[in-house]
Structure formats: C-alpha cells, structure tokens
Amino acid sequence: MRPKPQSPMNIKLILLCAFFLLLLLFITKSTFSSSSSSSSSQLQNPLSTNSTETPDVNIQIQEQAETNNSPNTNCPTTSSTPPSPLTETCTKTPPSLANALVHYATTNITPQQTLKEISVSLRVLVQKSPCNFLVFGLGYDSLMWSALNHGGRTLFLEEDKSWINQMKEKFPTLESYHVEYDTKVNEADELMNTVASDEECRVVTDPRFSKCRLALKGFPSEVYDVEWDLIMVDAPTGYHEAAPGRMTAIYTAGLMARNRESGETDVFVHDVDRVVEDKFSKAFLCEGYLKEQEGRIRHFVVPSHRTRSARPFCPS
C-alpha cells in the first residue's frame, strides 16, 4: 500500500529487536529440522536492494546467498564426540532477513502498523511460514512481510502503478502486481445495502465466477490459482471519499478463504477504526470467525466451506 502520513512514534529499534528474535527462532528451527535447513538453502531469488548508500552490504548479502547453496565444511564443533543435532548443521542469516535488517536499520521510515499490530500477524507467521501469503497493498512494510515469510511466497497487490515501479527499483525481487478497483468509499453504504440481501454474495465459488458485485475478477490468474494461507487486507486506499475503499478486497479475501480445498485461512484487516473496514469485515469475514483484535487490526480465521456444503456463510 502507498505510504500513509507517518506517525511521530518511531518503532525502528523495537522492530529490529523483533527481527533478531525471528532470526533466533529461524536458527533454532533450522538446527533441529533438516527440512527447514533445506528450504533455506534452496531459495532461488534472495531479496536485494539497489540503494546506492549501501552497495557493499548488498554484495555481501548476495555472496552469502551463494554460499548458502553449498555445504559449509568449517562448521564449529563443541566437543570431540560424534556430531549431535546441535552441531551437525550450520545456518546463516537468510538473505531476505538480512536485507530487511539493513533496510530498517538505515531508514527513518517505519511500517504503518504498530508493534502490537504487527505482532498479531507475526505469531501466525512463526507457526505457518514458509507459506503462501497474499497482501493487498505494497508499502514500507512489504520487505518486512517478505522476510517474515522466508522461504514462502509473498505476493503484493497494489493500485498505484508508479508506486510499484518505485518499489521495484529499490527491491526488485518483491513480487507485486498492479490491480484496478472500480469502487469508491462514498459508495460503501449503497453497496452494503445492495449485497446484504443478495444470495449470490453468499455463494462460495472462485471469485472469477462469482455473480456478486463485490467479487474482484481482474487479478492475474495465479492469484486465484494459489491457495493462500494468510491474507492481509491493508489496501486499497480508503481514507477519503473518492478513494477506492476496501469493500471488494475484504469480500474477495473472504471468498478466497472459503473456496480453498480444505483447511483454514488467516485473514487480517487493517484500519478497522474506519467505518468501511469495520462494517465489511464483520459482515463478510464474520464476527463468528473473529479470533483477535489489537489496535486497528483484526484477525479472522476462515475455514474452507467446500468440505461442508451446508455450512452457512457466517456461523450463527
């Protein structure tokens, strides 16, 4: 998502602590799990920045990525006894996390969510990553989300083509797509009244084939073909009357979650202090699926409806 006006509170140092905690969790996980070590070494496109201020750092990170693809024969051991699970595997900082640490340590621009709000999604990512993570919005926090989902797929949907170009210049390996919205915030009440009684908006199907006016049909095909484990709705712009608003993004996120083959999808909606985000998340992600709210973010856990055809759109 395009940047909003920055809060005077600078949480850079706190975020760095969070990243170091994630690094510790990553190393612990890699030490005890050979599968985690394998996924780390097989990452093909590590994130890099084109910043002219830190070229040496970026070169070192790229070299580190290459080193991760070959076995390290200089792993230290703590005793002369045969290797134990604690000593037989050496791990390095994943390139995506290294880039994120460098970026946030050298900029005064911080993500738009607070530490407590970010922590809601972080707890889920620690459990589920590497996973498929779909984010409505491309912004200053995008590098962080990609790093937190190290080894998984993180895809960003953004309404502003020029902003995508700016971000790609700096972070070329972030996967993002330009999307268009045909709604306005000032249409939200009319849309809610129209679809509230529309049975087509309660039919669980691929959004491309939905007859509900709120279903978004113009995404790249791979957005629909992937089953997303996490979906973050933090876009499109919704803070003024002529902005697109998040009515369709919220509905489509819920429809994707219900239409998955099986299992559950964690859906996060930011800025629920605003009327649109508040009403539409309650109506189409359902208060019965609400797991947690912290500050301006809500966390819903939406189960697949394909495994139980008689399941109501919202739990009673």
VEXDRENSE-606262 format. One record per atom (N, C-alpha, C, O): x, y, z. Coordinates in steps of 0.2 Angstrom, whole numbers, padded with zeros to 4 digits, always signed. Atoms other than C-alpha are relative to their C-alpha. Layout:
# VEXDRENSE-606262
XYZ...
***
This chain:
# VEXDRENSE-606262
+0004-0006+0000+0000+0000+0000+0004+0006+0000+0010+0006+0003-0004-0007+0000+0006+0018-0004+0000+0002+0007-0004+0001+0011-0001-0002-0007+0013+0026+0012-0006+0005+0002-0008+0009-0001+0004-0005-0003+0001+0035+0024+0004+0005+0003+0010+0004+0004-0004-0005-0004+0006+0050+0034+0004-0003+0006+0000-0007+0009-0004+0004-0005+0020+0044+0046-0002+0002+0007-0003+0008+0008+0001-0002-0007+0016+0043+0064+0006+0002+0003+0012+0000+0002-0006-0003-0004+0028+0053+0076+0004-0005+0004+0009-0004+0005-0004+0005-0004+0032+0037+0085+0004-0004-0004+0002-0007-0009-0005+0003+0003+0047+0029+0079+0001-0007+0003+0004-0007+0008-0001+0006-0002+0047+0010+0081+0006-0004-0003+0006-0010-0002-0006+0003+0003+0063+0006+0072+0004-0005+0004+0005-0011+0003-0004+0004-0005+0073+0000+0087-0004-0006+0002-0001-0012+0003+0004+0005-0003+0058-0011+0093+0000-0005-0006+0000-0011-0005+0001+0005+0006+0056-0019+0075+0007-0004-0001+0006-0010-0002-0007+0004+0000+0075-0023+0075+0000-0005+0005+0002-0011+0004+0000+0005-0005+0073-0032+0091-0005-0006-0002-0003-0012-0001+0005+0006+0002+0058-0042+0084+0003-0004-0006+0003-0010-0006-0004+0003+0006+0069-0046+0068+0005-0005+0003+0006-0010+0001-0005+0005-0003+0083-0053+0079-0003-0006+0004-0001-0011+0004+0004+0005-0003+0070-0063+0089-0002-0005-0006-0001-0011-0005+0002+0004+0006+0064-0070+0072+0006-0004-0002+0006-0010-0004-0006+0003+0002+0082-0074+0067+0002-0006+0005+0004-0011+0003-0001+0005-0005+0084-0083+0084-0004-0006-0001-0002-0012-0001+0005+0005+0001+0068-0093+0080+0002-0004-0006+0002-0010-0006-0001+0003+0007+0074-0097+0062+0006-0005+0001+0006-0010-0001-0006+0004-0001+0091-0103+0068-0001-0006+0004+0001-0012+0003+0002+0005-0004+0083-0114+0082-0003-0005-0004-0002-0011-0004+0004+0004+0004+0071-0121+0069+0004-0004-0005+0003-0010-0006-0005+0004+0005+0085-0125+0056+0004-0005+0004+0006-0010+0000-0005+0004-0003+0096-0133+0069-0004-0007+0001-0001-0012+0001+0003+0006-0002+0083-0146+0074-0004-0003-0006-0007-0009-0005+0004+0003+0006+0074-0148+0057+0004+0000-0006+0006+0006-0009-0003+0001+0006+0083-0154+0042-0004+0003-0006-0001+0006-0011+0005-0003+0005+0068-0148+0031+0001+0007+0000+0001+0010-0006-0001-0007+0000+0070-0131+0037+0006+0003-0003+0007+0008-0007-0006-0001+0002+0088-0131+0033+0000+0000-0008+0003+0004-0011+0000+0001+0008+0085-0137+0015-0004+0005-0003-0002+0008-0008+0004-0006+0004+0071-0124+0011+0004+0006+0000+0003+0010-0004-0004-0007+0000+0083-0110+0017+0006+0000-0006+0007+0005-0009-0005+0001+0005+0097-0117+0005-0002+0000-0007+0002+0002-0011+0002+0001+0007+0086-0119-0010-0004+0006-0002-0006+0006-0008+0003-0006+0002+0079-0101-0010+0004+0003-0006+0010+0004-0006-0003-0002+0006+0082-0095-0028+0001+0007-0001+0006+0009-0004+0000-0007+0001+0079-0077-0028+0000+0004+0006-0005+0007+0008+0000-0004-0006+0085-0068-0012-0001+0007-0001+0001+0010-0007+0002-0007+0001+0079-0051-0009+0007+0004+0000+0012+0003+0004-0006-0004+0000+0092-0037-0013-0003+0007-0001-0008+0008-0004+0002-0007+0001+0091-0018-0013+0005+0003-0005+0011+0001-0006-0004-0004+0005+0098-0006-0026+0002+0007+0003+0004+0011-0001-0002-0007-0004+0102+0008-0013+0007+0001-0002+0011-0003-0001-0007-0002+0001+0117+0017-0018+0004+0002+0006+0010+0003+0006-0003-0002-0006+0121+0021+0000+0003-0006+0003+0008-0005+0007-0003+0005-0003+0125+0003+0005+0002-0006-0005-0001-0011-0004-0002+0005+0006+0132-0006-0011+0004-0006+0003+0003-0012+0001-0004+0005-0003+0145-0016-0001-0004-0005+0004-0003-0011+0003+0004+0004-0004+0132-0023+0011-0004-0005-0005-0005-0011-0003+0004+0004+0004+0121-0029-0003+0004-0005-0004+0002-0011-0005-0004+0005+0003+0135-0038-0012+0002-0005+0005+0002-0011+0003-0002+0005-0005+0140-0047+0004-0007-0004+0001-0006-0010+0002+0006+0004-0001+0122-0052+0006-0001-0005-0006-0003-0011-0005+0001+0004+0006+0121-0059-0012+0006-0006+0000+0004-0011-0001-0005+0005+0000+0138-0068-0009-0002-0005+0006-0001-0011+0005+0003+0004-0005+0130-0075+0007-0005-0005-0003-0005-0011-0001+0005+0004+0003+0116-0082-0003+0003-0006-0004+0001-0011-0004-0004+0005+0004+0128-0091-0015+0003-0005+0005+0003-0011+0003-0003+0004-0005+0137-0098+0000-0005-0005+0003-0003-0011+0004+0005+0004-0003+0121-0105+0007-0002-0006-0004-0005-0011-0002+0002+0006+0004+0119-0116-0008+0005-0005+0000+0004-0010-0004-0006+0005-0001+0135-0126-0004+0001-0002+0007+0000+0003+0011-0001+0002-0007+0139-0136+0011+0006+0004+0003+0011+0005+0000-0006-0004-0003+0150-0127+0024+0004-0005+0004+0001-0009+0008-0004+0005-0003+0164-0138+0029+0004+0003+0006+0008-0001+0009-0003-0003-0006+0170-0126+0043-0004+0001+0006-0003+0005+0010+0005+0000-0006+0156-0129+0055+0004-0001+0006+0007-0006+0007-0003+0001-0007+0162-0127+0073-0003-0006+0004-0009-0007+0003+0003+0005-0005+0160-0141+0085+0002+0002+0007+0007+0005+0008-0001-0002-0007+0159-0140+0104+0004-0005+0004+0006-0004+0009-0003+0006-0004+0167-0157+0108+0003-0005-0005+0002-0004-0011-0003+0005+0004+0177-0171+0101-0005-0006-0001-0003-0011-0005+0005+0006+0001+0161-0183+0102-0003+0001-0007-0003+0006-0010+0003+0000+0007+0152-0188+0086-0005+0006+0000-0008+0008+0005+0005-0006+0001+0141-0174+0079-0007-0001+0003-0010-0007+0002+0007+0001-0003+0124-0171+0088-0004+0005-0005-0001+0008-0009+0004-0005+0004+0109-0162+0080+0002+0007+0001+0000+0011-0003-0002-0007-0001+0116-0146+0088+0006+0002-0004+0007+0008-0004-0006-0003+0003+0132-0146+0079+0001-0003-0007+0006+0000-0011-0001+0003+0006+0130-0156+0063-0003+0005-0006-0001+0004-0012+0003-0005+0005+0121-0141+0054+0002+0007+0001+0001+0009+0007-0001-0008-0001+0127-0123+0051-0005+0004-0004-0007+0002-0009+0005-0004+0003+0115-0110+0047+0002+0007+0000+0006+0009+0004-0002-0007+0000+0117-0092+0041-0007+0004+0000-0012+0001-0001+0006-0005+0001+0105-0077+0041-0002+0000-0007+0001+0001-0012+0003+0000+0007+0093-0079+0026+0001+0007-0003+0000+0012+0001-0001-0007+0004+0096-0065+0013-0006+0004+0001-0005+0010+0002+0006-0004-0001+0078-0059+0015+0000+0003+0006-0002+0009+0007+0000-0003-0006+0080-0056+0033+0006+0005+0001+0005+0010+0004-0005-0004+0000+0097-0049+0031-0001+0007-0003+0001+0012-0001+0002-0006+0003+0091-0036+0019-0005+0004+0004-0004+0010+0004+0005-0003-0004+0076-0032+0030+0004+0004+0006+0002+0010+0007-0004-0003-0006+0088-0029+0045+0004+0007-0003+0004+0012+0001-0004-0006+0003+0099-0017+0034-0004+0005-0002-0003+0011+0000+0004-0005+0002+0085-0008+0027-0003+0004+0005-0003+0010+0006+0004-0004-0006+0075-0004+0043+0005+0003+0005+0004+0008+0008-0005-0003-0004+0092+0000+0052+0002+0006-0003+0005+0010+0001-0004-0006+0004+0097+0013+0039-0006+0005-0002-0004+0009-0007+0005-0005+0002+0080+0022+0037-0004+0002+0006-0005-0001+0011+0004-0003-0005+0069+0033+0047-0007-0001-0001-0012+0000+0003+0007+0001+0002+0053+0027+0038-0001-0007+0003+0002-0012+0002+0002+0006-0003+0044+0014+0048-0006-0003-0003-0010+0001-0006+0006+0003+0002+0030+0002+0044-0006+0004+0003-0006+0007+0008+0006-0004-0003+0012+0009+0046-0003-0003+0005-0007+0000+0009+0003+0003-0005+0007-0004+0058+0004+0001+0007+0010+0002+0006-0004+0000-0007+0012-0003+0077+0003-0007+0001+0001-0012-0002-0003+0006-0002+0022-0016+0085-0005-0005+0002-0004-0011+0001+0005+0005-0003+0007-0024+0094-0004-0002-0006-0006-0008-0006+0003+0002+0006-0002-0024+0077+0004-0005-0004+0001-0010-0006-0004+0004+0004+0012-0032+0068+0001-0007+0004+0001-0012+0000-0001+0006-0004+0014-0045+0082-0006-0005-0001-0005-0011+0000+0005+0005+0002-0003-0052+0078+0001-0004-0006+0000-0010-0005-0002+0004+0006+0002-0057+0061+0007-0004+0001+0007-0010-0002-0007+0004-0001+0020-0062+0067-0001-0007+0003+0002-0012+0001+0001+0006-0004+0013-0075+0079-0003-0005-0005-0001-0011-0004+0002+0004+0005+0004-0083+0064+0005-0003-0005+0006-0008-0006-0006+0001+0004+0019-0082+0053+0005-0005+0003+0008-0009-0001-0005+0004-0003+0030-0090+0065-0002-0007+0000+0002-0012+0000+0002+0007+0000+0019-0105+0066-0001-0003-0008+0000-0009-0009+0002+0002+0007+0014-0106+0047+0006+0000-0005+0006-0003-0010-0005-0001+0005+0029-0100+0037+0005-0006+0000+0007-0009+0005+0002-0003+0007+0035-0104+0024-0007-0002-0002-0009-0008-0002+0007+0001+0002+0018-0102+0017-0002+0005-0006+0003+0008-0008+0002-0005+0005+0008-0093+0004-0004+0006+0003-0009+0005+0007+0002-0006-0004+0005-0075+0010-0002+0005-0006+0002+0008-0009+0002-0005+0005-0006-0063-0001-0001+0007+0004-0005+0007+0009+0000-0006-0003-0005-0045+0004-0003+0005-0005-0001+0007-0010+0003-0006+0004-0017-0031-0003+0004+0006+0003+0002+0009+0008-0004-0006-0002-0005-0016-0003+0007-0002-0001+0010-0007+0001-0007+0000+0001+0013-0013-0007+0003+0007+0004+0001+0012+0002-0002-0006-0004+0022-0001+0006+0006-0001+0003+0010-0006+0002-0006+0000-0004+0036+0002+0018+0001-0007+0004+0006-0008+0006+0000+0006-0004+0031-0014+0027+0001-0006-0004+0002-0012-0001+0000+0006+0004+0032-0026+0012+0007-0004+0001+0006-0010+0001-0007+0003-0001+0051-0030+0014-0001-0004+0007+0002-0010+0007+0000+0004-0006+0047-0035+0032-0005-0006-0001-0003-0012+0002+0004+0005+0001+0032-0046+0027+0004-0006-0004+0003-0012-0002-0004+0005+0004+0043-0055+0014+0005-0004+0004+0006-0010+0004-0005+0003-0005+0057-0058+0027-0003-0004+0005-0001-0010+0006+0003+0004-0005+0045-0064+0040-0003-0007-0003-0004-0012+0001+0002+0006+0003+0039-0077+0027+0005-0003-0004+0004-0005-0010-0006+0003+0004+0056-0083+0022-0001-0007-0002-0003-0011+0002+0000+0006+0003+0056-0097+0010-0007-0002-0002-0008-0006-0006+0007+0001+0003+0037-0095+0006-0001+0005-0005+0004+0008-0008+0002-0004+0006+0028-0085-0007-0004+0006+0003-0009+0005+0006+0004-0006-0002+0023-0067-0003-0001+0004-0006+0003+0007-0009+0002-0004+0006+0013-0058-0016-0004+0006+0002-0008+0006+0006+0003-0006-0001+0008-0040-0016-0005+0003-0006-0002+0003-0011+0005-0003+0005-0007-0032-0025-0001+0008+0002-0002+0010+0007+0000-0007-0002-0006-0013-0027-0003+0004-0006-0003+0002-0012+0004-0004+0005-0017+0000-0036+0004+0005-0003+0002+0008-0009-0004-0006+0002-0003+0013-0039+0006-0003-0004+0010-0005-0002-0005+0003+0004+0007+0008-0054+0007+0004+0001+0012+0000+0001-0006-0004-0001+0020+0022-0051+0003-0002+0006+0010-0002+0006-0002+0002-0007+0022+0016-0033+0004-0007-0001+0009-0008+0002-0003+0006+0001+0026-0001-0039+0006+0000-0003+0011-0003-0002-0006-0001+0004+0039+0005-0051+0006+0003+0005+0011+0000+0005-0004-0003-0005+0047+0015-0036+0003-0006+0004+0009-0006+0005-0002+0006-0005+0047-0001-0025+0004-0005-0004+0009-0008-0001-0004+0005+0004+0054-0012-0039+0007+0002-0001+0011-0002-0001-0007-0002+0000+0069-0001-0041+0004-0001+0006+0010-0002+0005-0003+0000-0007+0073-0002-0023+0001-0008+0002+0006-0010+0004+0000+0007-0002+0068-0020-0020-0003-0004-0006-0009-0006-0006+0002+0003+0006+0067-0029-0037-0003-0007+0001-0006-0009-0004+0003+0007-0001+0063-0047-0030-0006+0000+0004-0009-0006+0005+0007+0001-0003+0047-0042-0021-0005-0001-0006-0005+0002-0011+0005+0002+0005+0033-0050-0031-0006+0004+0001-0010+0004+0006+0006-0004+0000+0019-0037-0035-0003+0001-0006+0000+0000-0012+0004-0001+0006+0005-0034-0047-0004+0006+0001-0006+0008+0006+0004-0006+0000-0004-0019-0052-0008-0002-0001-0009-0007-0005+0007+0001+0000-0023-0020-0049-0004+0006-0001-0002+0011+0002+0005-0005+0001-0038-0009-0053-0006-0001+0004-0009-0007+0004+0006+0001-0004-0053-0006-0042-0005+0005-0003-0004+0011-0005+0005-0004+0003-0070+0001-0048-0005+0003+0005-0011+0005+0003+0004-0003-0005-0077+0007-0032+0002+0006+0003+0008+0008+0002-0002-0006-0004-0077+0022-0021-0003+0000+0007-0008-0003+0008+0002+0001-0007-0078+0024-0002-0007+0003+0001-0011+0000+0005+0006-0003-0001-0093+0035-0004-0006-0004-0003-0012-0002-0002+0005+0005+0002-0102+0020-0012-0001-0005+0005-0005-0010+0004+0000+0006-0005-0100+0009+0003-0007-0002+0003-0008-0007+0003+0007+0002-0003-0117+0011+0011-0005-0003-0005-0008-0008-0004+0005+0003+0005-0126+0008-0006+0002-0007-0001-0002-0011-0002-0002+0007+0001-0115-0007-0009-0002-0005+0006-0005-0011+0004+0001+0004-0005-0118-0014+0008-0008-0002+0000-0010-0007+0001+0007+0001+0001-0137-0012+0006-0002-0004-0005-0007-0008-0005+0001+0004+0006-0137-0020-0011+0002-0007+0001-0002-0011-0001-0002+0007+0000-0127-0035-0007-0002-0004+0006-0002-0010+0007+0002+0003-0007-0134-0038+0011-0005-0006-0001-0005-0011+0002+0005+0005+0001-0149-0047+0004+0001-0004-0007-0003-0008-0009-0001+0004+0006-0141-0054-0012+0003-0007+0001+0008-0008+0004-0002+0007-0001-0140-0073-0011+0006-0002-0004+0010-0006-0002-0006+0002+0004-0127-0073-0025+0007+0002+0004+0012-0001+0003-0006-0002-0004-0115-0065-0012+0001-0005+0005+0006-0004+0009-0001+0005-0005-0117-0080-0001+0002-0006-0003+0003-0012+0000-0002+0006+0003-0112-0092-0014+0008-0001+0000+0011+0004-0002-0007+0001-0001-0095-0100-0011+0003-0002-0007+0001-0008-0009-0003+0002+0007-0085-0101-0028+0006+0004-0001+0008+0009+0003-0005-0003+0002-0070-0095-0037-0002+0008-0001-0007+0009-0005+0002-0007+0001-0071-0075-0037-0001+0001-0007-0005+0006-0009+0001-0002+0007-0069-0075-0056-0006-0002-0002-0009+0000-0007+0006+0002+0002-0085-0084-0057-0006+0002+0004-0012+0000+0003+0005-0002-0005-0095-0076-0043-0004+0006-0004-0002+0009-0008+0004-0004+0003-0110-0066-0048-0001+0006+0005-0005+0011+0004+0000-0005-0005-0108-0055-0033+0004+0007-0002+0009+0006-0005-0003-0006+0003-0104-0037-0037+0007+0002+0004+0011+0005+0001-0006-0002-0004-0091-0036-0023+0006-0005-0002+0012-0003+0000-0006+0005+0002-0080-0051-0031+0004+0004-0005+0002+0006-0010-0005-0002+0005-0064-0045-0039+0002-0005-0005+0004-0010-0003-0001+0005+0006-0061-0053-0056+0006+0002-0004+0007-0002-0009-0006-0002+0004-0046-0044-0063+0007-0001+0002+0011+0002-0001-0006+0002-0002-0032-0051-0054+0004-0005-0005+0000-0008-0009-0003+0005+0004-0018-0061-0063-0002-0007+0002-0004-0008+0008+0003+0006-0001-0023-0079-0064+0003-0004+0006+0000-0008+0009-0003+0003-0005-0010-0085-0052-0003+0002+0007-0002-0002+0012+0002-0002-0006-0018-0075-0038-0006-0005+0002-0007-0007+0008+0006+0004-0001-0034-0086-0040+0002-0007+0001-0001-0011+0004-0002+0007+0000-0025-0102-0043+0004-0003+0006+0005-0009+0007-0003+0002-0006-0015-0102-0027-0005+0000+0006-0009+0004+0007+0003+0000-0006-0022-0107-0010+0004+0004+0005+0009+0002+0007-0004-0004-0005-0017-0093+0002-0001-0002+0007-0007-0002+0009+0000+0001-0007-0013-0097+0020-0001+0006+0004-0005+0005+0009+0001-0007-0003-0013-0079+0025-0002+0005-0005+0001+0005-0011+0001-0006+0004-0021-0064+0018-0001+0006+0004-0004+0006+0009+0000-0007-0003-0018-0046+0023-0003+0005-0004-0001+0006-0010+0003-0005+0004-0030-0033+0018+0002+0007+0003-0001+0009+0008-0002-0007-0002-0021-0016+0020+0000+0005-0006+0004+0010-0006+0001-0004+0006-0026-0008+0003-0007-0003-0003-0009-0008-0001-0002-0006+0002-0033-0001-0007-0001+0006+0004-0003+0005+0010+0001-0006-0004-0033+0017-0001-0007+0001+0002-0012+0000-0002+0007-0001-0003-0048+0021+0010-0001+0005+0004-0006+0005+0008+0000-0005-0005-0045+0036+0020-0004+0007-0003-0004+0012+0001+0004-0006+0002-0055+0049+0009-0006-0003-0005-0005-0008-0008+0006+0002+0003-0072+0048+0000+0001-0002-0007-0003-0007-0010-0001+0002+0007-0065+0047-0018+0005-0006-0001+0006-0008-0007-0005+0005+0001-0053+0033-0014-0004-0007-0001-0010-0007+0000+0003+0006+0002-0057+0015-0020-0003-0003+0006-0009-0006+0005+0003+0004-0006-0060+0008-0002+0001-0007+0000+0003-0010-0006-0002+0007-0001-0058-0009+0004-0006-0005+0000-0005-0011+0002+0006+0004-0001-0076-0016+0002+0001-0006-0004+0000-0012-0002-0001+0006+0004-0071-0028-0013+0006-0004+0002+0005-0010+0002-0006+0004-0002-0054-0033-0006-0002-0004+0006+0000-0010+0006+0002+0004-0006-0062-0038+0011-0004-0006-0003-0003-0012+0000+0005+0005+0002-0076-0048+0002+0004-0005-0004+0003-0011-0002-0004+0005+0004-0064-0056-0010+0005-0004+0004+0006-0010+0003-0004+0004-0004-0052-0061+0003-0004-0006+0004-0002-0011+0004+0004+0005-0003-0066-0070+0012-0002-0005-0004-0003-0011-0002+0002+0005+0004-0072-0078-0003+0006-0005-0002+0005-0011-0003-0006+0004+0001-0054-0085-0007+0001-0005+0005+0002-0011+0004-0001+0005-0005-0053-0092+0010-0005-0005+0001-0004-0011+0002+0005+0005+0000-0070-0101+0009+0001-0005-0005-0001-0011-0005+0000+0005+0006-0066-0108-0008+0006-0004+0000+0007-0008-0005-0006+0004+0000-0050-0116-0003-0002-0008+0000-0007-0009+0003+0002+0007+0000-0050-0135-0005-0001-0003+0007-0006-0006+0008+0001+0002-0007-0048-0138+0014+0004+0004+0005+0008+0008+0002-0004-0004-0005-0041-0131+0030-0003+0007+0001-0008+0008+0000+0002-0007-0002-0041-0113+0036+0004+0005-0003+0010+0004-0005-0004-0006+0003-0035-0096+0030-0001+0006+0006-0006+0007+0008-0001-0006-0004-0029-0082+0042-0001+0006-0004+0003+0008-0008+0001-0006+0004-0036-0066+0036+0000+0006+0005-0003+0006+0010-0002-0006-0004-0030-0049+0043-0003+0006-0003-0002+0007-0009+0002-0007+0003-0039-0032+0040+0003+0005+0005+0001+0006+0011-0003-0006-0004-0030-0016+0045-0005+0006-0001-0009+0006-0006+0004-0006+0000-0038+0001+0049-0007-0001+0001-0012+0002-0002+0007+0001-0002-0054-0006+0057-0003+0005+0004-0009+0005+0006+0003-0006-0003-0056+0010+0066-0004+0004-0005-0008+0009-0003+0003-0003+0005-0063+0016+0049-0007-0004-0001-0007-0010+0000+0007+0003+0001-0082+0013+0045+0000-0006-0005-0003-0011-0003+0000+0005+0005-0079+0003+0029+0003-0006+0003+0000-0012+0002-0004+0006-0002-0066-0009+0036-0004-0003+0006-0004-0009+0007+0003+0003-0006-0076-0011+0052-0006-0004-0002-0007-0010-0001+0006+0003+0002-0093-0015+0044+0001-0006-0005-0002-0011-0004-0001+0005+0005-0087-0025+0029+0004-0006+0003+0002-0012+0001-0004+0006-0003-0075-0036+0039-0005-0004+0004-0005-0010+0004+0005+0003-0004-0089-0040+0051-0005-0004-0004-0007-0009-0002+0005+0003+0004-0101-0044+0038+0002-0005-0005-0002-0010-0005-0002+0005+0005-0091-0054+0025+0006-0004+0003+0007-0010+0000-0005+0004-0003-0077-0061+0036-0003-0003+0006-0001-0008+0009+0005+0003-0005-0090-0064+0050+0003+0001+0007+0009-0001+0009-0002-0001-0007-0089-0059+0068+0001-0007+0004+0005-0008+0008-0001+0007-0003-0090-0078+0072+0007-0003-0002+0009-0008+0002-0007+0002+0001-0073-0080+0064+0005+0004+0002+0011+0003+0001-0005-0005-0003-0065-0066+0073+0004-0003+0005+0001-0006+0010-0004+0004-0005-0051-0073+0083+0004+0006+0005+0004+0004+0011-0004-0005-0004-0042-0057+0089+0000+0007-0003+0000+0008-0009-0001-0007+0002-0042-0038+0088+0005+0003+0004+0005+0003+0010-0005-0004-0004-0027-0027+0093+0001+0006-0004+0003+0007-0010-0001-0006+0003-0027-0009+0090-0005+0001-0006-0011+0000-0006+0004-0001+0006-0033-0006+0072+0000-0006-0005-0002-0006-0011-0001+0006+0004-0030-0024+0066-0005-0005+0003-0005-0007+0009+0004+0006-0002-0042-0039+0066+0002-0006-0003+0004-0006-0009-0002+0007+0002-0038-0057+0064-0006-0005+0000-0009-0006+0005+0006+0005+0001-0051-0069+0057+0003-0006-0002+0008-0006-0006-0002+0006+0003-0049-0087+0054-0006-0003-0003-0010-0005+0000+0006+0002+0004-0060-0093+0040+0001-0007-0003+0006-0008-0006-0001+0007+0002-0062-0111+0037-0003-0001-0008-0006+0003-0010+0003+0001+0006-0065-0119+0020-0007-0002+0000-0009-0006+0005+0007+0002+0000-0083-0121+0015-0001-0005-0005-0007-0008-0006+0001+0005+0005-0080-0133+0001-0001-0007+0003-0004-0012+0000+0000+0007-0003-0078-0148+0013-0007-0001+0004-0009-0007+0006+0006+0001-0003-0095-0144+0021-0005+0005-0004-0005+0011-0002+0005-0004+0004-0108-0138+0008-0005+0003+0004-0008+0008+0001+0006-0003-0004-0121-0135+0021+0002+0006+0005-0002+0008+0008-0002-0005-0005-0110-0123+0031-0003+0007-0002-0002+0009-0008+0002-0006+0002-0118-0106+0032+0006+0005-0001+0011+0004+0001-0005-0005+0002-0109-0091+0025+0004+0003+0006+0010+0004+0007-0002-0002-0006-0107-0084+0043-0002-0005+0005-0008-0007+0005+0003+0004-0006-0108-0095+0059-0005+0004+0004-0004+0010+0005+0005-0003-0004-0123-0092+0069+0003+0001+0008-0001+0004+0012
***
